[in-house]
Amino acid sequence: MAQTETDSPQTGRPGPDWVSIREATALIGVSPDHFYRQILPIVAEEHTTKRGGRRWVIGRAVVEAHMARIVERVSGEDSDPLLTGASGRGSPALERYRAEKALLARMEREEKEGELIPRDLIRRGFVVAAGLIRQAGEILQRDFGTAAADVLNRALDDAEREIDHSIGRESRRASGRDNQRGARRA
C-alpha cells in the first residue's frame, strides 16, 4: 500500500487501520468527552496505542464499541464496561474484579431465592432460642441443682461456637473465601 500523507512518519500513525481520537469521534459522530467516558473504556487495550505524542485507536474497534453502547442503550442494559470489555481478557486485577461482581450477583440471586440468609438474622434467632433454653436451665437448676444447669449452659456455649464455625466454613466454601454477608440455608 502506498504511503499517504496521514500515514507519514511525521504523524506517528501506526498503520492504515488506525485513527486519531479526533478522527474516531468524527467517524462515529460523538463528542470527545463522550468518546473518553463511554467508548474508549470498552475498546480492547491492544486496539489503542500512543505514538508521536497522540493516542491512536483501530477504527473498526471504535465502531464495534460504539455499536455495543447503542445496543446496550436500546436493550436497557446498564452494564459495567469493565465486565463487557471488547477484549474479553484483562489484567489479574480485572479478572478479580469480574469474579467479585459475579459473586455479588450470585449472592443477590441466592438471597432473593431464599438460599442466603443474613448472618445477623441467624444470630438473632439463635439468641432467642438460647434464651428460651436458658430459662429451661433455670428451672432445671431449681429442681435438680446447679450441676444440671451447668451441663445445659455448656452445651449451649458449645452449640453457639459450632454454629459460628459452621456458618463461617459454609460461607468460605461457597465463595472460596471468608464471606461476611450471609450464610447458606441448610
MDTraj code that builds the backbone (N, CA, C; nanometers):
import mdtraj as md
import numpy as np

residues = "MET ALA GLN THR GLU THR ASP SER PRO GLN THR GLY ARG PRO GLY PRO ASP TRP VAL SER ILE ARG GLU ALA THR ALA LEU ILE GLY VAL SER PRO ASP HIS PHE TYR ARG GLN ILE LEU PRO ILE VAL ALA GLU GLU HIS THR THR LYS ARG GLY GLY ARG ARG TRP VAL ILE GLY ARG ALA VAL VAL GLU ALA HIS MET ALA ARG ILE VAL GLU ARG VAL SER GLY GLU ASP SER ASP PRO LEU LEU THR GLY ALA SER GLY ARG GLY SER PRO ALA LEU GLU ARG TYR ARG ALA GLU LYS ALA LEU LEU ALA ARG MET GLU ARG GLU GLU LYS GLU GLY GLU LEU ILE PRO ARG ASP LEU ILE ARG ARG GLY PHE VAL VAL ALA ALA GLY LEU ILE ARG GLN ALA GLY GLU ILE LEU GLN ARG ASP PHE GLY THR ALA ALA ALA ASP VAL LEU ASN ARG ALA LEU ASP ASP ALA GLU ARG GLU ILE ASP HIS SER ILE GLY ARG GLU SER ARG ARG ALA SER GLY ARG ASP ASN GLN ARG GLY ALA ARG ARG ALA".split()
xyz = np.array([
    [0.0855, -0.1173, 0.0000],
    [0.0000, 0.0000, 0.0000],
    [0.0900, 0.1234, 0.0000],
    [0.0554, 0.2193, -0.0815],
    [0.1345, 0.3418, -0.0895],
    [0.1118, 0.4264, 0.0345],
    [0.2176, 0.4903, 0.0777],
    [0.2077, 0.5715, 0.1980],
    [0.1381, 0.7037, 0.1654],
    [0.0322, 0.7360, 0.2427],
    [-0.0395, 0.8613, 0.2226],
    [0.0136, 0.9643, 0.3191],
    [-0.0368, 1.0851, 0.3067],
    [0.0077, 1.1928, 0.3953],
    [-0.0215, 1.1581, 0.5416],
    [-0.1391, 1.0955, 0.5672],
    [-0.1744, 1.0632, 0.7057],
    [-0.0931, 0.9468, 0.7584],
    [-0.0323, 0.8657, 0.6701],
    [0.0482, 0.7524, 0.7144],
    [0.1955, 0.7878, 0.7258],
    [0.2308, 0.9131, 0.7085],
    [0.3714, 0.9516, 0.7080],
    [0.4340, 0.9356, 0.8453],
    [0.5642, 0.9147, 0.8504],
    [0.6332, 0.9009, 0.9778],
    [0.6161, 1.0215, 1.0676],
    [0.5905, 1.1400, 1.0118],
    [0.5754, 1.2598, 1.0938],
    [0.4475, 1.2546, 1.1793],
    [0.3412, 1.1914, 1.1312],
    [0.2156, 1.1883, 1.2076],
    [0.2208, 1.0834, 1.3177],
    [0.3013, 0.9819, 1.3019],
    [0.3090, 0.8759, 1.4011],
    [0.2000, 0.7722, 1.3874],
    [0.1200, 0.7790, 1.2814],
    [0.0106, 0.6831, 1.2630],
    [0.0687, 0.5423, 1.2577],
    [0.0207, 0.4511, 1.3436],
    [0.0764, 0.3155, 1.3483],
    [0.0515, 0.2332, 1.2228],
    [-0.0527, 0.2612, 1.1492],
    [-0.0828, 0.1847, 1.0287],
    [-0.2138, 0.2299, 0.9676],
    [-0.2547, 0.1680, 0.8596],
    [-0.3720, 0.2141, 0.7857],
    [-0.5050, 0.1954, 0.8610],
    [-0.5122, 0.1037, 0.9529],
    [-0.6371, 0.0800, 1.0265],
    [-0.6536, 0.1725, 1.1466],
    [-0.5515, 0.2484, 1.1785],
    [-0.5502, 0.3314, 1.2982],
    [-0.6016, 0.4714, 1.2678],
    [-0.6791, 0.5273, 1.3641],
    [-0.7304, 0.6637, 1.3503],
    [-0.7000, 0.7401, 1.4784],
    [-0.6884, 0.8721, 1.4650],
    [-0.6674, 0.9558, 1.5825],
    [-0.7989, 0.9676, 1.6587],
    [-0.7931, 1.0197, 1.7788],
    [-0.9148, 1.0388, 1.8576],
    [-1.0088, 1.1349, 1.7853],
    [-0.9550, 1.2411, 1.7292],
    [-1.0389, 1.3366, 1.6547],
    [-1.1072, 1.2663, 1.5377],
    [-1.0340, 1.1841, 1.4649],
    [-1.0932, 1.1100, 1.3528],
    [-1.1959, 1.0086, 1.4022],
    [-1.1686, 0.9460, 1.5167],
    [-1.2622, 0.8468, 1.5723],
    [-1.3935, 0.9119, 1.6131],
    [-1.3848, 1.0290, 1.6773],
    [-1.5076, 1.0968, 1.7189],
    [-1.5879, 1.1415, 1.5971],
    [-1.5196, 1.1842, 1.4906],
    [-1.5894, 1.2229, 1.3671],
    [-1.6504, 1.0995, 1.2999],
    [-1.5795, 0.9875, 1.3068],
    [-1.6255, 0.8634, 1.2444],
    [-1.7590, 0.8169, 1.3021],
    [-1.7730, 0.8241, 1.4348],
    [-1.8966, 0.7749, 1.4977],
    [-1.9897, 0.8871, 1.5418],
    [-1.9479, 1.0123, 1.5229],
    [-2.0349, 1.1259, 1.5499],
    [-2.0629, 1.1529, 1.6965],
    [-1.9589, 1.1455, 1.7800],
    [-1.9751, 1.1752, 1.9227],
    [-1.8733, 1.2802, 1.9647],
    [-1.8972, 1.3400, 2.0803],
    [-1.8038, 1.4390, 2.1322],
    [-1.6807, 1.3688, 2.1907],
    [-1.5696, 1.4404, 2.1994],
    [-1.4517, 1.3806, 2.2630],
    [-1.4801, 1.3358, 2.4069],
    [-1.5583, 1.4143, 2.4806],
    [-1.5915, 1.3776, 2.6176],
    [-1.6665, 1.2447, 2.6226],
    [-1.7680, 1.2300, 2.5369],
    [-1.8439, 1.1048, 2.5295],
    [-1.7515, 0.9897, 2.4899],
    [-1.6649, 1.0153, 2.3945],
    [-1.5728, 0.9116, 2.3488],
    [-1.4864, 0.8612, 2.4642],
    [-1.4274, 0.9546, 2.5400],
    [-1.3387, 0.9152, 2.6501],
    [-1.4150, 0.8465, 2.7638],
    [-1.5389, 0.8882, 2.7906],
    [-1.6157, 0.8297, 2.9013],
    [-1.6849, 0.6987, 2.8646],
    [-1.7394, 0.6897, 2.7424],
    [-1.8250, 0.5770, 2.7084],
    [-1.7652, 0.4768, 2.6093],
    [-1.6842, 0.5218, 2.5197],
    [-1.6355, 0.4340, 2.4125],
    [-1.4963, 0.3779, 2.4420],
    [-1.4010, 0.4655, 2.4707],
    [-1.2634, 0.4211, 2.4916],
    [-1.2491, 0.3154, 2.6017],
    [-1.3242, 0.3242, 2.7135],
    [-1.3078, 0.2213, 2.8170],
    [-1.3410, 0.0791, 2.7714],
    [-1.4219, 0.0642, 2.6671],
    [-1.4555, -0.0723, 2.6235],
    [-1.3818, -0.1147, 2.4967],
    [-1.2913, -0.0297, 2.4488],
    [-1.2055, -0.0691, 2.3370],
    [-1.0888, -0.1486, 2.3958],
    [-1.0632, -0.2645, 2.3399],
    [-0.9561, -0.3507, 2.3908],
    [-0.8227, -0.2757, 2.3917],
    [-0.7447, -0.3010, 2.4955],
    [-0.6163, -0.2320, 2.5121],
    [-0.5247, -0.2493, 2.3911],
    [-0.5290, -0.3663, 2.3311],
    [-0.4412, -0.3887, 2.2155],
    [-0.4868, -0.3114, 2.0908],
    [-0.6044, -0.2491, 2.0991],
    [-0.6547, -0.1676, 1.9877],
    [-0.6317, -0.0186, 2.0105],
    [-0.5515, 0.0145, 2.1112],
    [-0.5148, 0.1543, 2.1371],
    [-0.3637, 0.1634, 2.1537],
    [-0.3094, 0.2779, 2.1200],
    [-0.1655, 0.2997, 2.1382],
    [-0.1391, 0.4496, 2.1427],
    [-0.0216, 0.4841, 2.1883],
    [0.0238, 0.6232, 2.1822],
    [0.1488, 0.6247, 2.0962],
    [0.1492, 0.7177, 2.0025],
    [0.2645, 0.7296, 1.9143],
    [0.2692, 0.8732, 1.8650],
    [0.3877, 0.9292, 1.8597],
    [0.4035, 1.0660, 1.8117],
    [0.3311, 1.1658, 1.9002],
    [0.3186, 1.1337, 2.0302],
    [0.2518, 1.2235, 2.1237],
    [0.1001, 1.2232, 2.1119],
    [0.0441, 1.1320, 2.0345],
    [-0.1009, 1.1245, 2.0154],
    [-0.1507, 0.9851, 2.0471],
    [-0.2782, 0.9769, 2.0820],
    [-0.3416, 0.8471, 2.1042],
    [-0.4068, 0.8030, 1.9742],
    [-0.3911, 0.6736, 1.9440],
    [-0.4464, 0.6157, 1.8224],
    [-0.5323, 0.4957, 1.8591],
    [-0.6354, 0.4723, 1.7808],
    [-0.7221, 0.3560, 1.8009],
    [-0.7524, 0.2928, 1.6657],
    [-0.7824, 0.1653, 1.6678],
    [-0.8210, 0.0979, 1.5434],
    [-0.9664, 0.1354, 1.5143],
    [-0.9910, 0.1871, 1.3956],
    [-1.1231, 0.2358, 1.3577],
    [-1.2327, 0.1320, 1.3749],
    [-1.2078, 0.0079, 1.3343],
    [-1.3065, -0.0998, 1.3464],
    [-1.3444, -0.1243, 1.4916],
    [-1.2463, -0.1188, 1.5818],
    [-1.2731, -0.1408, 1.7250],
    [-1.3589, -0.0276, 1.7811],
    [-1.3368, 0.0934, 1.7344],
    [-1.4168, 0.2077, 1.7794],
    [-1.5620, 0.1891, 1.7365],
    [-1.5813, 0.1507, 1.6107],
    [-1.7175, 0.1304, 1.5600],
    [-1.7861, 0.0180, 1.6374],
    [-1.7156, -0.0919, 1.6631],
    [-1.7729, -0.2040, 1.7396],
    [-1.8114, -0.1600, 1.8809],
    [-1.7247, -0.0827, 1.9458],
    [-1.7548, -0.0357, 2.0815],
    [-1.8752, 0.0579, 2.0805],
    [-1.8807, 0.1455, 1.9812],
    [-1.9934, 0.2377, 1.9697],
    [-2.1233, 0.1603, 1.9468],
    [-2.1198, 0.0605, 1.8630],
    [-2.2392, -0.0214, 1.8381],
    [-2.2802, -0.0982, 1.9641],
    [-2.1828, -0.1456, 2.0395],
    [-2.2141, -0.2153, 2.1656],
    [-2.2860, -0.1212, 2.2615],
    [-2.2425, 0.0036, 2.2686],
    [-2.3090, 0.1027, 2.3545],
    [-2.4518, 0.1293, 2.3066],
    [-2.4707, 0.1372, 2.1763],
    [-2.6045, 0.1605, 2.1219],
    [-2.6954, 0.0426, 2.1550],
    [-2.6484, -0.0785, 2.1328],
    [-2.7271, -0.1978, 2.1651],
    [-2.7594, -0.2006, 2.3136],
    [-2.6616, -0.1682, 2.3960],
    [-2.6816, -0.1645, 2.5413],
    [-2.7906, -0.0651, 2.5778],
    [-2.7860, 0.0530, 2.5180],
    [-2.8843, 0.1570, 2.5476],
    [-3.0232, 0.1146, 2.5003],
    [-3.0334, 0.0563, 2.3821],
    [-3.1613, 0.0143, 2.3261],
    [-3.2196, -0.1021, 2.4061],
    [-3.1347, -0.1942, 2.4491],
    [-3.1843, -0.3109, 2.5233],
    [-3.2096, -0.2800, 2.6697],
    [-3.1706, -0.1609, 2.7149],
    [-3.1956, -0.1216, 2.8531],
    [-3.0946, -0.1767, 2.9508],
    [-2.9891, -0.2367, 2.9029],
    [-2.8875, -0.2906, 2.9926],
    [-2.8081, -0.1770, 3.0544],
    [-2.7718, -0.1951, 3.1803],
    [-2.6862, -0.0980, 3.2486],
    [-2.5614, -0.1731, 3.2917],
    [-2.4814, -0.2109, 3.1946],
    [-2.3684, -0.2964, 3.2260],
    [-2.2445, -0.2159, 3.2596],
    [-2.1550, -0.2829, 3.3246],
    [-2.0281, -0.2254, 3.3665],
    [-1.9278, -0.2427, 3.2529],
    [-1.8641, -0.1354, 3.2042],
    [-1.7706, -0.1504, 3.0928],
    [-1.6545, -0.2434, 3.1251],
    [-1.6208, -0.2576, 3.2516],
    [-1.5118, -0.3490, 3.2875],
    [-1.5553, -0.4946, 3.2741],
    [-1.6858, -0.5192, 3.2803],
    [-1.7348, -0.6562, 3.2638],
    [-1.7564, -0.6908, 3.1176],
    [-1.7778, -0.5910, 3.0334],
    [-1.8098, -0.6161, 2.8934],
    [-1.7013, -0.5668, 2.8007],
    [-1.5790, -0.5557, 2.8494],
    [-1.4695, -0.5062, 2.7672],
    [-1.4570, -0.5856, 2.6388],
    [-1.4218, -0.5178, 2.5311],
    [-1.4161, -0.5811, 2.3992],
    [-1.3111, -0.6911, 2.3929],
    [-1.2081, -0.6825, 2.4756],
    [-1.1007, -0.7810, 2.4666],
    [-1.1401, -0.9143, 2.5264],
    [-1.2307, -0.9146, 2.6259],
    [-1.2696, -1.0389, 2.6892],
    [-1.1653, -1.0910, 2.7865],
    [-1.0522, -1.0261, 2.7949],
    [-0.9499, -1.0676, 2.8896],
    [-0.8860, -0.9429, 2.9456],
    [-0.8129, -0.9589, 3.0526],
    [-0.7533, -0.8407, 3.1118],
    [-0.6479, -0.8768, 3.2126],
    [-0.6159, -0.7810, 3.2946],
    [-0.5138, -0.7996, 3.3962],
    [-0.5675, -0.8885, 3.5074],
    [-0.4800, -0.9397, 3.5929],
    [-0.5268, -1.0184, 3.7071],
    [-0.6228, -0.9383, 3.7953],
    [-0.5979, -0.8081, 3.8113],
    [-0.6885, -0.7255, 3.8922],
    [-0.8265, -0.7174, 3.8272],
    [-0.8309, -0.7056, 3.6955],
    [-0.9589, -0.7004, 3.6251],
    [-1.0327, -0.8328, 3.6392],
    [-0.9611, -0.9424, 3.6310],
    [-1.0247, -1.0732, 3.6473],
    [-1.0799, -1.0896, 3.7891],
    [-1.0063, -1.0399, 3.8904],
    [-1.0577, -1.0456, 4.0283],
    [-1.1831, -0.9595, 4.0414],
    [-1.1818, -0.8413, 3.9775],
    [-1.2978, -0.7536, 3.9789],
    [-1.4187, -0.8243, 3.9166],
    [-1.3980, -0.8872, 3.8034],
    [-1.5068, -0.9596, 3.7377],
    [-1.5575, -1.0736, 3.8258],
    [-1.4660, -1.1456, 3.8906],
    [-1.5066, -1.2555, 3.9789],
    [-1.5876, -1.2027, 4.0971],
    [-1.5462, -1.0898, 4.1538],
    [-1.6199, -1.0304, 4.2662],
    [-1.7593, -0.9861, 4.2230],
    [-1.7702, -0.9250, 4.1052],
    [-1.9013, -0.8826, 4.0541],
    [-1.9910, -1.0044, 4.0341],
    [-1.9342, -1.1132, 3.9824],
    [-2.0118, -1.2356, 3.9631],
    [-2.0552, -1.2932, 4.0976],
    [-1.9666, -1.2900, 4.1972],
    [-2.0008, -1.3391, 4.3302],
    [-2.1144, -1.2566, 4.3908],
    [-2.1064, -1.1236, 4.3801],
    [-2.2130, -1.0386, 4.4324],
    [-2.3460, -1.0661, 4.3629],
    [-2.3421, -1.0847, 4.2332],
    [-2.4653, -1.1149, 4.1589],
    [-2.5234, -1.2475, 4.2045],
    [-2.4375, -1.3483, 4.2243],
    [-2.4854, -1.4794, 4.2705],
    [-2.5441, -1.4697, 4.4099],
    [-2.4777, -1.3927, 4.4983],
    [-2.5292, -1.3780, 4.6347],
    [-2.6650, -1.3083, 4.6355],
    [-2.6804, -1.2044, 4.5538],
    [-2.8090, -1.1348, 4.5457],
    [-2.9177, -1.2286, 4.4951],
    [-2.8855, -1.3100, 4.3943],
    [-2.9826, -1.4063, 4.3423],
    [-3.0193, -1.5087, 4.4486],
    [-2.9195, -1.5617, 4.5183],
    [-2.9460, -1.6620, 4.6215],
    [-3.0262, -1.6029, 4.7368],
    [-3.0010, -1.4775, 4.7695],
    [-3.0772, -1.4126, 4.8753],
    [-3.2242, -1.3995, 4.8332],
    [-3.2471, -1.3600, 4.7078],
    [-3.3838, -1.3480, 4.6569],
    [-3.4536, -1.4834, 4.6529],
    [-3.3782, -1.5882, 4.6230],
    [-3.4353, -1.7222, 4.6161],
    [-3.4517, -1.7862, 4.7536],
    [-3.4068, -1.7169, 4.8584],
    [-3.4184, -1.7713, 4.9928],
    [-3.3092, -1.8694, 5.0290],
    [-3.2049, -1.8763, 4.9466],
    [-3.0932, -1.9663, 4.9737],
    [-2.9861, -1.9021, 5.0603],
    [-2.9912, -1.7711, 5.0748],
    [-2.8903, -1.6975, 5.1505],
    [-2.9613, -1.6191, 5.2600],
    [-2.9174, -1.6389, 5.3823],
    [-2.9793, -1.5727, 5.4968],
    [-2.8756, -1.4815, 5.5608],
    [-2.9107, -1.3570, 5.5880],
    [-2.8147, -1.2679, 5.6546],
    [-2.7725, -1.3239, 5.7902],
    [-2.6450, -1.3134, 5.8209],
    [-2.5919, -1.3682, 5.9465],
    [-2.6582, -1.3080, 6.0695],
    [-2.6871, -1.1785, 6.0666],
    [-2.7479, -1.1165, 6.1842],
    [-2.8852, -1.1755, 6.2119],
    [-2.9570, -1.2170, 6.1074],
    [-3.0872, -1.2815, 6.1259],
    [-3.0697, -1.4177, 6.1933],
    [-2.9691, -1.4910, 6.1522],
    [-2.9400, -1.6209, 6.2144],
    [-2.9010, -1.6003, 6.3603],
    [-2.8142, -1.5030, 6.3849],
    [-2.7692, -1.4764, 6.5216],
    [-2.8868, -1.4391, 6.6108],
    [-2.9772, -1.3500, 6.5618],
    [-3.0938, -1.3108, 6.6426],
    [-3.1804, -1.4318, 6.6753],
    [-3.2007, -1.5187, 6.5774],
    [-3.2794, -1.6400, 6.6009],
    [-3.2141, -1.7293, 6.7047],
    [-3.0824, -1.7430, 6.6956],
    [-3.0108, -1.8253, 6.7922],
    [-3.0200, -1.7652, 6.9329],
    [-3.0077, -1.6335, 6.9447],
    [-3.0143, -1.5679, 7.0760],
    [-3.1515, -1.5908, 7.1406],
    [-3.2583, -1.5804, 7.0613],
    [-3.3935, -1.6041, 7.1147],
    [-3.4066, -1.7483, 7.1604],
    [-3.3620, -1.8424, 7.0766],
    [-3.3712, -1.9839, 7.1128],
    [-3.2862, -2.0141, 7.2358],
    [-3.1668, -1.9588, 7.2406],
    [-3.0790, -1.9820, 7.3549],
    [-3.1408, -1.9259, 7.4826],
    [-3.2073, -1.8103, 7.4725],
    [-3.2741, -1.7526, 7.5895],
    [-3.3826, -1.8444, 7.6429],
    [-3.4585, -1.9039, 7.5533],
    [-3.5636, -1.9978, 7.5947],
    [-3.5033, -2.1211, 7.6631],
    [-3.3952, -2.1712, 7.6058],
    [-3.3307, -2.2904, 7.6638],
    [-3.2668, -2.2560, 7.7982],
    [-3.2098, -2.1362, 7.8103],
    [-3.1509, -2.0953, 7.9390],
    [-3.2587, -2.0817, 8.0473],
    [-3.3774, -2.0355, 8.0089],
    [-3.4888, -2.0305, 8.1058],
    [-3.5220, -2.1713, 8.1532],
    [-3.5183, -2.2665, 8.0596],
    [-3.5404, -2.4056, 8.0982],
    [-3.4294, -2.4519, 8.1919],
    [-3.3057, -2.4025, 8.1681],
    [-3.1933, -2.4370, 8.2555],
    [-3.2142, -2.3858, 8.3977],
    [-3.2741, -2.2670, 8.4111],
    [-3.3035, -2.2147, 8.5453],
    [-3.4013, -2.3051, 8.6187],
    [-3.4977, -2.3567, 8.5438],
    [-3.5943, -2.4494, 8.6051],
    [-3.5223, -2.5771, 8.6445],
    [-3.4350, -2.6269, 8.5577],
    [-3.3576, -2.7472, 8.5910],
    [-3.2711, -2.7238, 8.7150],
    [-3.2097, -2.6054, 8.7222],
    [-3.1256, -2.5740, 8.8372],
    [-3.2081, -2.5739, 8.9652],
    [-3.3238, -2.5139, 8.9588],
    [-3.4092, -2.5065, 9.0768],
    [-3.4553, -2.6461, 9.1195],
    [-3.4916, -2.7317, 9.0200],
    [-3.5458, -2.8640, 9.0527],
    [-3.4381, -2.9694, 9.0764],
    [-3.3214, -2.9582, 9.0037],
    [-3.2223, -3.0658, 9.0107],
    [-3.0828, -3.0206, 9.0527],
    [-3.0626, -2.8911, 9.0746],
    [-2.9348, -2.8422, 9.1236],
    [-2.8516, -2.7751, 9.0145],
    [-2.7434, -2.7138, 9.0614],
    [-2.6552, -2.6353, 8.9747],
    [-2.5878, -2.7208, 8.8680],
    [-2.5557, -2.8438, 8.8980],
    [-2.4857, -2.9309, 8.8023],
    [-2.5696, -2.9516, 8.6765],
    [-2.6984, -2.9664, 8.6902],
    [-2.7864, -2.9870, 8.5741],
    [-2.7866, -2.8611, 8.4856],
    [-2.7967, -2.7428, 8.5459],
    [-2.7963, -2.6180, 8.4696],
    [-2.6605, -2.5962, 8.4031],
    [-2.5496, -2.6328, 8.4708],
    [-2.4165, -2.6166, 8.4124],
    [-2.4003, -2.7020, 8.2865],
    [-2.4525, -2.8229, 8.2895],
    [-2.4450, -2.9103, 8.1718],
    [-2.5180, -2.8445, 8.0538],
    [-2.6347, -2.7921, 8.0791],
    [-2.7127, -2.7283, 7.9736],
    [-2.6431, -2.6016, 7.9225],
    [-2.5905, -2.5192, 8.0111],
    [-2.5225, -2.3962, 7.9699],
    [-2.3966, -2.4261, 7.8882],
    [-2.3203, -2.5292, 7.9292],
    [-2.2023, -2.5668, 7.8496],
    [-2.2435, -2.6156, 7.7114],
    [-2.3511, -2.6900, 7.7044],
    [-2.4000, -2.7387, 7.5741],
    [-2.4425, -2.6214, 7.4856],
    [-2.5059, -2.5204, 7.5455],
    [-2.5454, -2.4016, 7.4686],
    [-2.4227, -2.3260, 7.4175],
    [-2.3225, -2.3101, 7.5015],
    [-2.1993, -2.2426, 7.4593],
    [-2.1310, -2.3195, 7.3468],
    [-2.1248, -2.4523, 7.3594],
    [-2.0656, -2.5356, 7.2543],
    [-2.1456, -2.5237, 7.1241],
    [-2.2770, -2.5217, 7.1350],
    [-2.3624, -2.5096, 7.0163],
    [-2.3396, -2.3752, 6.9475],
    [-2.3261, -2.2683, 7.0245],
    [-2.3028, -2.1355, 6.9662],
    [-2.1697, -2.1325, 6.8907],
    [-2.0648, -2.1896, 6.9518],
    [-1.9349, -2.1945, 6.8836],
    [-1.9433, -2.2769, 6.7552],
    [-2.0121, -2.3895, 6.7601],
    [-2.0238, -2.4755, 6.6418],
    [-2.1037, -2.4066, 6.5312],
    [-2.2087, -2.3356, 6.5667],
    [-2.2867, -2.2621, 6.4660],
    [-2.1998, -2.1543, 6.4021],
    [-2.1279, -2.0777, 6.4828],
    [-2.0386, -1.9752, 6.4273],
    [-1.9346, -2.0370, 6.3344],
    [-1.8774, -2.1479, 6.3774],
    [-1.7761, -2.2158, 6.2974],
    [-1.8370, -2.2717, 6.1686],
    [-1.9529, -2.3342, 6.1766],
    [-2.0178, -2.3934, 6.0591],
    [-2.0592, -2.2874, 5.9591],
    [-2.1128, -2.1764, 6.0064],
    [-2.1540, -2.0694, 5.9158],
    [-2.0326, -2.0148, 5.8431],
    [-1.9247, -1.9920, 5.9141],
    [-1.8027, -1.9425, 5.8510],
    [-1.7464, -2.0416, 5.7517],
    [-1.7455, -2.1693, 5.7857],
    [-1.6921, -2.2727, 5.6969],
    [-1.7793, -2.2841, 5.5715],
    [-1.9106, -2.2807, 5.5873],
    [-2.0016, -2.2929, 5.4733],
    [-1.9883, -2.1734, 5.3792],
    [-1.9795, -2.0534, 5.4371],
    [-1.9699, -1.9358, 5.3505],
    [-1.8354, -1.9301, 5.2794],
    [-1.7287, -1.9751, 5.3454],
    [-1.5982, -1.9789, 5.2781],
    [-1.5995, -2.0827, 5.1663],
    [-1.6657, -2.1955, 5.1905],
    [-1.6747, -2.2990, 5.0878],
    [-1.7540, -2.2477, 4.9674],
    [-1.8603, -2.1755, 4.9930],
    [-1.9475, -2.1268, 4.8857],
    [-1.8795, -2.0205, 4.8009],
    [-1.8011, -1.9346, 4.8638],
    [-1.7435, -1.8231, 4.7888],
    [-1.5952, -1.8398, 4.7599],
    [-1.5339, -1.9359, 4.8193],
    [-1.3906, -1.9515, 4.8008],
    [-1.3098, -1.8637, 4.8949],
    [-1.3771, -1.7893, 4.9844],
    [-1.3096, -1.7038, 5.0819],
    [-1.4067, -1.6745, 5.1940],
    [-1.3642, -1.5992, 5.2919],
    [-1.4497, -1.5642, 5.4040],
    [-1.5581, -1.4691, 5.3580],
    [-1.6824, -1.5000, 5.3854],
    [-1.7969, -1.4222, 5.3376],
    [-1.8690, -1.3648, 5.4584],
    [-1.8662, -1.2340, 5.4749],
    [-1.9269, -1.1708, 5.5909],
    [-2.0747, -1.1379, 5.5719],
    [-2.1289, -1.1554, 5.4526],
    [-2.2636, -1.1076, 5.4253],
    [-2.3713, -1.2066, 5.4678],
    [-2.3515, -1.3345, 5.4486],
    [-2.4612, -1.4255, 5.4792],
    [-2.4145, -1.5679, 5.4907],
    [-2.5111, -1.6548, 5.5156],
    [-2.4832, -1.7969, 5.5271],
    [-2.5889, -1.8723, 5.4475],
    [-2.5540, -1.9897, 5.4005],
    [-2.6482, -2.0701, 5.3239],
    [-2.7437, -2.1425, 5.4174],
    [-2.8652, -2.1601, 5.3684],
    [-2.9627, -2.2393, 5.4448],
    [-2.9230, -2.3850, 5.4380],
    [-2.9478, -2.4541, 5.5456],
    [-2.9152, -2.5966, 5.5497],
    [-3.0219, -2.6777, 5.4812],
])
top = md.Topology()
chain = top.add_chain()
for i, resn in enumerate(residues, 1):
    res = top.add_residue(resn, chain, resSeq=i)
    for name in ("N", "CA", "C"):
        top.add_atom(name, md.element.get_by_symbol(name[0]), res)
traj = md.Trajectory(xyz[None], top)
